[in-house]
Amino acid sequence: MKTDVVVVGGGPCGLLSALLLGRLGISTVLLEKHQEILEHPKAMGITRRTAEIFLQTGLLEQMLQGRPAKDPDATSQWLKDGLNGTILGQVRYEDAPCPYSSCQPFRCPQPHVERVLRAGLAQQPSVRALYGTSAQSVREQSDSVAIAISAAGSHEEIEAKFVVAADGDRSPIRQQLGIERAGPGEKGRFLSVYFRADYARELAGRVGLISNVLGADFFEVFVAVNGTDLWLMHHYLQDGESAQDYSPQSFVPIIQYTSGMPQVPVEVLSVNPWVMAPAIAKRWRQGRVFLVGDAAARVSPSGGLGMNNGLQSAHNLAWKLAQVVQGRQPLDWLDTYAAERLPAARFTFANSEGNADEITEIIERAFGGDWDGARQAIAHSRRAGHGYGQDFGIVYESAAVHPDASDAALPIDPVNDYVPQGRPGHRAPDFLIQDDKGQSMSVLKRFGYQFTALLAAQAPDGLLSSFCPDAVLLREGVDFQVQSTQWREIYGVSDKGGVLIRPDGYIAARVA
Ligand SMILES: Cc1cc2nc3c(=O)[nH]c(=O)nc-3n(C[C@H](O)[C@H](O)[C@H](O)COP(=O)(O)OP(=O)(O)OC[C@H]3O[C@@H](n4cnc5c(N)ncnc54)[C@H](O)[C@@H]3O)c2cc1C
């Protein structure tokens, strides 16, 4: 079998990669060793930036359907002596909408994300999704890669121009290629316990998506899966303990004790071990093979950014592969993927590690009896901030961006603050436009997954054609209406200017 791209791994990052390649008409084979989706939830939170990607690619509405009927009251909170105990600190869901985006963060369990992506993939005529099929090995040839695959005892070889290795944290492909990772090593082993317990009435008005619960002799992290009766508890394994020391049933008394609600019946649904061992692959490309998602960068779950970071990398890579497959760019230009996304992953990694360090400090203070100190550390933690910089402030510098002579406006706190700007290499700022019926909508919705020339009212049609001759034109006053021309100030363009926006929603070039 021959194809342009083989994507190995049908987790969220592999599925999105294959879906976007399919949207661009690239012949793609997706290999996923499991037939079915793992129903035990891992990632729960979609960030604003990932929501923008879903908006741009027309997937947002379906993703939002996975949002549980009841939102939690807080994104994260710290409690003493039980889920129903004293609140030490809380980050509430923001009442005011984010000023920089039409998209809000939302909860969506990872299995729903994967279901939506699998359904989208099924509609792509250029993609073949082979569930229940494993990649055994990859072998680089002069101008292609041979991938040995196996399914139900039969073996075959596929020849592809490129391979996207989205095969998860342990990434057999990364290991086969001998690509090393850098990271602090193992930071903890956990059992993720998925259980049912109807806490809705007991916790009315104080359900946290993440609830860190401290007691005199315990620390447990609870995650509200549906806001009422489905929960996860991440149980830390002490030195010398192993997963075999716990049966599912053994968690019932632990949950009843640490929740502070011993009277509420608990039914354990599944238990999944995981290891906190954040690490980033030192190289994200070897020849024609590219690492994406956890295979490329595994960040600590503190912050809920792992899947989001991986999806953003998939969004960055797919159109670039298409450019080279279609002969628009040379092979070496694909180095722009790692040039852009490796620093982004390092930033996200450092942010998540910062969160993890703050969590450790809070726990140590509490276990030392310094509850006031713990309260203060919670109040000052970075998770109490908006995270706008993490969402929108990641800037790219590579051969896939045409810089102009301007300097970036830098925020003071790059994690929490963000300065919208139309400088090449920045995320295209969101603004509201009016559709034909006068309804407001985000301009991002009009970007799709293609090059777009966003032009001010008086700009000539060909303003940006030297950068991209066939970009879709989106002209103010013709293709979209605005109530004010403030967008031009933010983008730094006159009434004759414009910007070229890449398929991943980043600004490639600006003519002021
Ligand atoms: C406890 C926990 C909580 C988390 N919470 C969050 C959160 O709130 N927000 C967030 O953004 N992230 C979170 N994450 C991280 C998130 O789950 C991962 O970042 C995400 O699953 C990575 O997606 P992926 O597609 O790269 O890899 P995976 O989801 O691991 O998928 C890889 C796929 O590759 C397949 N595969 C592997 N080898 C082969 C092969 N040889 N052939 C074929 N298929 C193969 C596997 O079966 C698997 O389906 C959390 C993680 C954990 C452990």
PDBQT file of the ligand as one rigid body, heavy atoms in Angstrom, charges set to zero:
ROOT
HETATM    1  C1  LIG A 601      -4.047  11.638  34.726  1.00  0.00    +0.000 C 
HETATM    2  C2  LIG A 601      -3.916  12.506  33.521  1.00  0.00    +0.000 A 
HETATM    3  C3  LIG A 601      -4.654  13.675  33.442  1.00  0.00    +0.000 A 
HETATM    4  C4  LIG A 601      -4.535  14.489  32.329  1.00  0.00    +0.000 A 
HETATM    5  N1  LIG A 601      -5.263  15.631  32.258  1.00  0.00    +0.000 NA
HETATM    6  C5  LIG A 601      -5.115  16.451  31.190  1.00  0.00    +0.000 A 
HETATM    7  C6  LIG A 601      -5.892  17.647  31.058  1.00  0.00    +0.000 A 
HETATM    8  O1  LIG A 601      -6.733  17.985  31.896  1.00  0.00    +0.000 OA
HETATM    9  N2  LIG A 601      -5.700  18.425  29.959  1.00  0.00    +0.000 N 
HETATM   10  C7  LIG A 601      -4.812  18.070  28.991  1.00  0.00    +0.000 A 
HETATM   11  O2  LIG A 601      -4.672  18.827  28.023  1.00  0.00    +0.000 OA
HETATM   12  N3  LIG A 601      -4.096  16.929  29.064  1.00  0.00    +0.000 NA
HETATM   13  C8  LIG A 601      -4.220  16.108  30.138  1.00  0.00    +0.000 A 
HETATM   14  N4  LIG A 601      -3.536  14.946  30.191  1.00  0.00    +0.000 N 
HETATM   15  C9  LIG A 601      -2.642  14.586  29.096  1.00  0.00    +0.000 C 
HETATM   16  C10 LIG A 601      -3.367  13.943  27.929  1.00  0.00    +0.000 C 
HETATM   17  O3  LIG A 601      -4.096  12.818  28.351  1.00  0.00    +0.000 OA
HETATM   18  C11 LIG A 601      -2.331  13.554  26.887  1.00  0.00    +0.000 C 
HETATM   19  O4  LIG A 601      -1.525  14.677  26.637  1.00  0.00    +0.000 OA
HETATM   20  C12 LIG A 601      -2.980  13.090  25.585  1.00  0.00    +0.000 C 
HETATM   21  O5  LIG A 601      -3.634  11.857  25.732  1.00  0.00    +0.000 OA
HETATM   22  C13 LIG A 601      -1.913  12.929  24.510  1.00  0.00    +0.000 C 
HETATM   23  O6  LIG A 601      -2.523  12.559  23.314  1.00  0.00    +0.000 OA
HETATM   24  P1  LIG A 601      -1.700  11.781  22.215  1.00  0.00    +0.000 P 
HETATM   25  O7  LIG A 601      -2.640  11.618  21.079  1.00  0.00    +0.000 OA
HETATM   26  O8  LIG A 601      -0.398  12.431  21.990  1.00  0.00    +0.000 OA
HETATM   27  O9  LIG A 601      -1.331  10.384  22.887  1.00  0.00    +0.000 OA
HETATM   28  P2  LIG A 601      -2.256   9.242  23.467  1.00  0.00    +0.000 P 
HETATM   29  O10 LIG A 601      -3.556   9.759  23.923  1.00  0.00    +0.000 OA
HETATM   30  O11 LIG A 601      -1.419   8.493  24.440  1.00  0.00    +0.000 OA
HETATM   31  O12 LIG A 601      -2.541   8.321  22.215  1.00  0.00    +0.000 OA
HETATM   32  C14 LIG A 601      -1.527   7.536  21.628  1.00  0.00    +0.000 C 
HETATM   33  C15 LIG A 601      -2.216   6.426  20.861  1.00  0.00    +0.000 C 
HETATM   34  O13 LIG A 601      -1.241   5.707  20.109  1.00  0.00    +0.000 OA
HETATM   35  C16 LIG A 601      -1.610   4.347  20.101  1.00  0.00    +0.000 C 
HETATM   36  N5  LIG A 601      -0.407   3.576  19.769  1.00  0.00    +0.000 N 
HETATM   37  C17 LIG A 601       0.741   3.495  20.479  1.00  0.00    +0.000 A 
HETATM   38  N6  LIG A 601       1.633   2.746  19.836  1.00  0.00    +0.000 NA
HETATM   39  C18 LIG A 601       1.035   2.358  18.676  1.00  0.00    +0.000 A 
HETATM   40  C19 LIG A 601       1.469   1.569  17.580  1.00  0.00    +0.000 A 
HETATM   41  N7  LIG A 601       2.694   1.033  17.534  1.00  0.00    +0.000 N 
HETATM   42  N8  LIG A 601       0.609   1.343  16.562  1.00  0.00    +0.000 NA
HETATM   43  C20 LIG A 601      -0.642   1.889  16.585  1.00  0.00    +0.000 A 
HETATM   44  N9  LIG A 601      -1.099   2.639  17.617  1.00  0.00    +0.000 NA
HETATM   45  C21 LIG A 601      -0.255   2.878  18.639  1.00  0.00    +0.000 A 
HETATM   46  C22 LIG A 601      -2.163   4.111  21.486  1.00  0.00    +0.000 C 
HETATM   47  O14 LIG A 601      -3.017   2.986  21.528  1.00  0.00    +0.000 OA
HETATM   48  C23 LIG A 601      -2.905   5.407  21.756  1.00  0.00    +0.000 C 
HETATM   49  O15 LIG A 601      -4.263   5.326  21.407  1.00  0.00    +0.000 OA
HETATM   50  C24 LIG A 601      -3.650  14.113  31.292  1.00  0.00    +0.000 A 
HETATM   51  C25 LIG A 601      -2.917  12.929  31.368  1.00  0.00    +0.000 A 
HETATM   52  C26 LIG A 601      -3.053  12.126  32.470  1.00  0.00    +0.000 A 
HETATM   53  C27 LIG A 601      -2.269  10.855  32.562  1.00  0.00    +0.000 C 
ENDROOT
TORSDOF 0
